[in-house]
Amino acid sequence: MAAIVVAAVVILTGGSPAPEAAAQPSDSAAAVTGPVAPDPTSAAQLYLNDFAGNHTDDASLLTDDPHAAAPALRDAWYTLKPKDVQAKVDKVEPVAAGAAKTTASYTLTWNLGAGHIWSYSGTFDVVKAGASWDVHWTPAVLHPKLQAGQRLVISTAAADQPAVVDREGKTLVVTGPGGVRPDTAVKSPLLLSALTGQVTSSSSDAFAVQRVDTSGKALETLFGKVESGEPALKSTLSTAVQTAAQSAVDSYKGKAVIVAIQPSTGGLLAVAQNAAAGTGPSALNGLYAPGSTFKIATATAALEAGVVTKDSQVPCPLTARIGTRTISNEGFDLGTTTVHKAFARSCNTTFGQLASQLPPDALEKAASQYGLNADFDIPGLTTEMGKVVAASGADEQVEDGIGQGTVQVSPLGEALMAATVAAGKAVTPKLWQGSGGTETTVNDGYHAPPASVLASLRTMMREVVTGGTATGLARSGTVYGKTGTAQFGSGAEAHGWFVGYRGDLAFSVFLEGSNDSGPAVTLGAKFLSEAK
């Protein structure tokens, strides 16, 4: 073996202090020489034996670039702190006649303690240098994926990972060292508890070998894991629709709520209410008088009972005395008109009269066909669709027929009603996709109205937008809907509603105390302009 000339060679063990970088030789420094390996196999075996024995400086002298190899090999031992390293030459390719280069394949097995056994294979070139053969040094000699300026490190800190995603896979909730928390870009304050309540923090037993760059940024996990490995829960929410809904309600100065459902699946797309509406879940279980949006149920009951068709001639006077109640329209008189025209213009006198001609339980049955008396358990949410019971008398029946009286609905229930019209069948609202304990439980289900009745309702709801009380939505696509103004308390104030759908997006807009449905229509148009 030739003499070894190395300046300040230090042999380090796994528990040694951090090594200093190898000194760079000056132009006048003696050349660094190492053992003579007479053939490629000897060179590969000697290098691997020295490296596996933590003789990193000796191993570096078996390469063609000791000054680069030495600090890299020392750093690997110091940083990974293995209990043991096993190295094996798997194969050395024969040297072609007259060639000065060949390839060796190897397997390294690191015992990193606590059952962490890391094994991998790689290759390196062996080159002829005079009478000896050397391992050609590149970072890939240490690990096949290492590149210049990169190193190996141990990570025992759990990394942030998606815990809940939306329907497109966009992150809604993350879990990691900081616990379970919403993604900062998500705007769904009303659903934070539901979204975060279904997941737990990442386990604290994270252990991984990672490839990092010069700044320490992790580029790849090569062994182990820094995440729990649990797949993210997938919600039905749409980040785009939720953002559009939250933006719309936040632009309104009063109390505002928007709930959106996908009719084809029942998936909640958005649940938004602004700060003025408070932090309570009024969008999901607050019960309010629906006003004229309930004429969807009244029209359904009248159509099913055969009292009228959508084209029947009906009176729509400015005021009408029905039993002991005097019902008025909001400043208009249509005289004799059609049911669909009276619906589009929201004629109270027409629908109060129709309600008076129905059996006492007709409105309750019609409301139930839209899910307003259904009961669902959605994991993470407390919901209430509505409360509609049979009228206790003729006067109450008239008031119920125009959405006053005792009928009550939630914004979620109103959106479910619109979704049922759109889907033509019962819709089960849900927040989660897939199985595993997150499915909605149907405690009391419902059956949608007959297809013929729904066909008439769709025509009437479309006319509301094209020539009725919601023409402010005429440029928002093919929208179907119904407006509503519902008095509450002493009757001096009223809520504003719009409920409807466009394509596979059903929604309700509720403005508490707005005194008119016009602002709800305007807010609905803003929402649809941004919802994709």
SEMARVEX-287771 format. One line per 4 residues: number of its first residue (from 1); for each residue x, y, z of C-alpha. Coordinates in steps of 0.001 Angstrom, whole numbers, plus 500000, padded with zeros to 6 digits. Each point is the difference from the previous one (the first is absolute). Layout:
// residues N
NUM = X:Y:Z  ...
This chain:
// residues 532
1 = 500000:500000:500000  501344:503431:499075  500558:502527:502739  496994:502125:500864
5 = 500659:503721:500149  497021:501950:501420  499980:503308:501850  498102:499924:503318
9 = 498085:496756:499459  497368:499411:502748  498083:496747:500357  496429:500712:501246
13 = 497434:497736:501610  496226:500324:499976  499962:501900:503292  502853:502393:499201
17 = 499604:503790:499914  499102:501557:496659  502908:499558:497571  501734:502927:498396
21 = 500225:500167:496246  503133:498472:498571  502721:502549:499347  500590:500802:496363
25 = 503624:499399:498958  502146:502854:498764  501832:499819:496719  503145:499053:501888
29 = 498346:497320:502146  501146:496437:499574  497778:497834:497834  497499:497861:501837
33 = 500666:496346:499366  498245:496914:501203  500162:496225:499918  500674:498368:496684
37 = 497076:497936:498721  501314:497755:497235  496586:499366:498417  496437:501476:499961
41 = 498583:497360:502332  502662:500706:502617  499386:503732:499711  496246:499614:500494
45 = 500384:497539:502891  502667:501990:501829  497970:503228:499689  496790:498396:501273
49 = 501788:498211:502871  501584:503239:501206  496765:501962:499698  497958:497323:501817
53 = 502574:499987:502801  499789:503791:500410  503511:500407:498641  498744:502824:497857
57 = 503352:501661:499347  501520:496673:498954  497010:499429:497746  500446:503423:498427
61 = 503582:499113:499088  498623:497154:497885  498173:502548:497805  501315:502229:497254
65 = 498996:503148:501966  500838:499584:503724  499525:503688:500812  496333:499868:498885
69 = 499314:496470:501232  501392:500313:503549  497663:502732:501360  496971:498428:498310
73 = 500691:496541:501457  500730:501436:503471  496793:502031:499882  497921:496947:499132
77 = 501302:498070:503011  499748:502986:502335  496491:500966:498906  498384:496576:499670
81 = 501805:498564:503086  499540:496359:498992  500374:497161:502480  501512:497970:497205
85 = 500490:500087:496219  500255:496942:497798  501446:500385:496488  500161:497429:497232
89 = 501371:500023:496470  497294:498443:497866  501774:499929:496661  502891:501592:498149
93 = 499659:500128:496252  502917:498515:498041  502464:502547:498654  499914:500233:496250
97 = 503284:499527:498185  502023:503211:500189  497369:501743:502197  500856:501936:503139
101 = 496490:500045:501499  497305:497609:501152  496933:499974:502257  499460:498390:503392
105 = 496617:499399:501618  499606:499905:503764  497519:499711:502863  500204:502089:503168
109 = 497979:499110:503105  499812:502560:502814  498883:499046:503495  498659:503320:501228
113 = 498684:498640:503296  496512:499321:501359  499264:497543:497209  500839:502477:497253
117 = 501899:497864:497488  500637:501842:496751  501320:498048:497041  500533:501131:496440
121 = 502031:499156:496923  501995:502186:497674  502901:500139:497594  503203:501922:499639
125 = 502748:500125:497417  503473:498645:500659  502787:501666:498014  503655:499135:499381
129 = 502571:502420:501374  503491:498877:499054  500623:496615:501569  496999:500288:502298
133 = 496214:500087:499692  497855:502646:501779  496333:500483:500691  498876:502984:497928
137 = 498556:502422:502545  496571:501610:499549  497342:500499:502705  498151:497061:498407
141 = 502717:497697:501420  498404:500654:503405  496424:499685:498731  498851:499680:496371
145 = 497687:503031:500289  502482:502418:501551  501179:502877:497835  502615:502715:500422
149 = 499292:502199:503017  497594:497508:501564  500311:497918:503149  498165:497458:502105
153 = 498283:500922:503277  497774:498380:502590  496602:501592:500618  497976:499120:503091
157 = 497474:502841:499688  496609:499238:498506  499393:502004:496836  496835:501856:499147
161 = 497723:497904:497816  496476:500335:498669  497441:498645:502462  496838:501110:498200
165 = 499684:500917:496325  497171:501378:497899  498292:498222:497103  502889:500942:497651
169 = 502687:498923:502471  500911:503511:501178  501154:500123:503618  497467:501264:502538
173 = 501577:498749:503241  503598:499060:500773  501485:497947:502808  503586:500156:501161
177 = 502283:501344:502730  497558:502835:500650  497095:497606:500419  496810:499920:497941
181 = 499201:503383:498490  498247:501478:496973  501982:500958:496948  500526:503761:500079
185 = 498545:500416:496511  496683:498373:500863  497034:502289:500675  497424:497833:501745
189 = 499756:501258:503598  496649:498349:500646  501376:496570:499089  503345:500123:501803
193 = 498822:497948:502955  498451:497361:497743  503031:499776:497734  502614:499854:502767
197 = 497940:497800:502300  500241:496895:497829  503809:499674:500079  502727:499625:502614
201 = 503536:501359:500221  502798:498211:498192  501806:497375:502032  503136:501141:501807
205 = 502101:496986:498943  501151:501547:496741  503423:498805:498831  501428:500462:496552
209 = 503184:500331:498022  499627:502919:497648  501943:501465:497134  500444:503748:500574
213 = 501555:502875:498085  502636:502485:501189  497372:502021:501872  498723:496923:501839
217 = 496749:499857:498036  498695:496448:499727  499955:498817:496388  498949:496407:500504
221 = 499362:497445:502726  502216:497018:499208  499123:497841:502988  497360:500009:502728
225 = 497256:502585:500187  499315:503496:501250  496266:499669:499590  497413:497780:501622
229 = 499299:498078:496819  496284:500419:500553  498157:501067:496851  498319:503383:500151
233 = 496261:500067:500552  498203:501246:496911  497174:502442:500533  497281:500980:497556
237 = 500885:503678:500269  501219:501937:497000  502659:502569:500836  498915:502078:497003
241 = 496310:499973:500938  500749:500556:503694  502262:502944:499170  497313:501499:497757
245 = 497327:499567:502694  502161:501454:502776  501055:502912:497807  496359:500754:499215
249 = 498779:499978:503614  503038:501951:501184  499123:502752:497517  496594:500494:501649
253 = 499740:502360:502984  497086:498223:501682  499613:496400:501108  500517:497706:497031
257 = 500086:496233:499389  500532:497877:496873  499733:496207:499912  500745:498028:496822
261 = 499318:496314:499244  500781:497818:496995  496613:498505:499011  501447:496942:498276
265 = 501894:498802:503094  498663:501960:502971  503503:501205:500742  500276:503303:501839
269 = 501971:502321:497737  500044:503067:502241  498707:501238:503338  500722:503672:500541
273 = 498800:502711:502325  501577:503348:500772  501247:501432:503273  496822:502044:500408
277 = 498015:496745:500146  502140:498817:502910  501900:496765:500489  497038:497773:500838
281 = 498908:497434:497396  496880:501870:498861  500664:498936:496415  499667:496360:500986
285 = 497345:499919:502679  498562:503458:500532  496237:499946:499308  498272:502970:498375
289 = 496765:500817:498201  500609:499278:496293  497601:502559:498567  499109:499541:496355
293 = 502716:497397:499383  497495:497655:501656  497683:500533:497036  502054:497186:498433
297 = 498338:497669:502524  496588:501683:499698  500078:499731:496209  501062:496357:500307
301 = 497093:499218:502318  497505:501744:497687  501357:498260:496888  500015:496570:501660
305 = 496462:500473:501316  498797:500883:496500  498680:503367:501184  501854:501740:497154
309 = 502577:499520:497259  502760:502458:499324  497859:501507:497227  496755:500273:501977
313 = 498329:503407:500194  500081:501415:503531  499225:503386:501562  502850:502197:501290
317 = 498383:503109:501556  501959:502584:501988  498317:498776:503189  497738:497091:500861
321 = 497916:499081:503009  500485:496272:500584  498131:498769:503050  500830:502498:502729
325 = 503331:500946:498434  500651:502868:497592  502911:499165:497688  501781:502650:497900
329 = 502525:500113:497187  502953:502354:499981  498304:502767:498039  498784:498123:496927
333 = 496782:498525:498604  500122:497514:497118  496247:499537:499756  499280:496611:498456
337 = 503262:498306:499074  501616:496537:499758  501447:497985:502855  503482:500219:498510
341 = 499734:503784:499631  498726:500353:503566  502944:497859:501166  502541:502030:498020
345 = 498668:503277:501402  499532:498443:503479  496295:500776:500384  499041:499512:503643
349 = 496276:500294:499359  500109:497176:497455  501954:497597:502167  498135:500842:503178
353 = 496802:499099:498165  501511:496765:498615  501156:498985:503501  496469:500502:501344
357 = 498708:497413:497520  502369:497241:501170  499633:497375:502753  501522:501048:503360
361 = 503024:497693:499582  500664:500756:496314  502716:502603:500601  501728:497801:502564
365 = 500046:497105:497511  501287:502196:497175  502743:501483:502196  501022:496498:501047
369 = 500442:499079:496322  502807:502568:499862  501750:498730:503135  498868:502845:502276
373 = 498866:497486:502640  502838:497536:499391  502695:499309:502576  503646:499251:499238
377 = 503131:499427:502080  502992:501461:498153  503249:499271:501882  501359:503229:501444
381 = 496840:502035:499383  496794:500748:501885  497271:500488:497435  496299:500797:499818
385 = 498155:500128:496692  496773:501574:501178  496774:499538:501898  496712:499879:498133
389 = 496934:498502:501688  496356:499788:499034  498133:503281:500489  497909:500249:503152
393 = 497288:501954:498233  498885:501681:496773  501650:503340:500769  503313:498382:500798
397 = 499772:498002:496768  499703:503237:498003  503011:501519:501730  502032:496826:499594
401 = 499202:500026:496288  502029:503209:499529  502869:498930:502295  498887:501818:503118
405 = 497902:498397:502741  501825:497184:501771  502194:498613:497189  503750:500196:500609
409 = 503027:499069:497940  503775:500266:500240  502252:501300:497213  501260:496407:499662
413 = 496412:498757:499704  499247:502576:497314  503069:498923:498014  498850:496379:500366
417 = 496587:500966:498624  501620:501570:496921  502267:496965:499595  496978:497695:500046
421 = 498305:501964:497213  503222:499875:497972  500721:496301:500612  496416:498781:499696
425 = 500557:497683:502935  500734:500020:503717  503459:501393:500774  502053:498965:503034
429 = 502241:502876:501128  503548:499004:500902  503341:501584:500835  502263:497003:499432
433 = 500805:497709:497104  500743:496321:500383  499432:497759:502985  501637:499430:503357
437 = 497506:501486:502415  499477:503320:498239  496852:499069:498094  496795:501940:500600
441 = 497428:498082:502026  496433:500428:498788  497775:499958:503077  496850:501170:498203
445 = 500174:499970:496220  497586:501298:497399  498659:499437:496490  499988:502714:497348
449 = 496784:501197:498283  498879:498279:496787  502012:500773:496870  497032:501727:498337
453 = 499638:502397:502920  503735:500757:500032  499931:500679:496253  497352:502684:500564
457 = 501937:501400:502964  503181:500331:497923  498144:501966:497322  498558:502302:502653
461 = 503325:500453:501790  501710:500865:496728  497392:502684:499322  500786:501573:503393
465 = 503444:500854:498570  499028:500815:496421  496969:502174:500739  499181:500006:503681
469 = 501452:501142:503307  503583:498792:499352  500864:501593:496649  503218:501184:501644
473 = 501241:496446:499367  499018:499947:496318  503631:500459:498910  501348:497335:502377
477 = 499348:497063:497717  497007:497676:499963  498844:500586:503558  496787:498659:501549
481 = 498749:501382:503288  497587:501727:502318  500273:503165:502056  498535:500515:503434
485 = 499396:502770:502523  498974:498759:503438  498775:502227:502811  501087:499120:503519
489 = 499562:501305:503517  497473:502835:500059  499835:499963:496226  501914:503242:499643
493 = 503053:498173:498632  500441:497243:497455  502605:497540:498810  501048:499779:496349
497 = 500439:496690:498154  500959:498582:496666  500039:496261:499427  500822:498336:496708
501 = 502440:498114:497843  502155:500222:496881  501123:496750:498461  501342:497731:502736
505 = 500212:502817:502547  497045:500600:502327  500181:502773:502567  498164:502262:502389
509 = 500730:503605:500913  498658:501237:503336  500263:503612:501161  498762:500468:503526
513 = 497957:503182:500399  500654:501308:496466  496269:500886:499625  500050:499063:496314
517 = 500992:497097:497758  501763:502300:497514  503346:500003:501843  499879:496185:500179
521 = 499616:499875:496217  502924:502394:499598  502159:497938:502334  499003:496837:498149
525 = 501178:501549:496737  503333:500954:501585  500416:496469:501331  499247:498369:496646
529 = 502350:502360:498168  502913:498665:502068  498929:496376:500521  501623:497675:497478
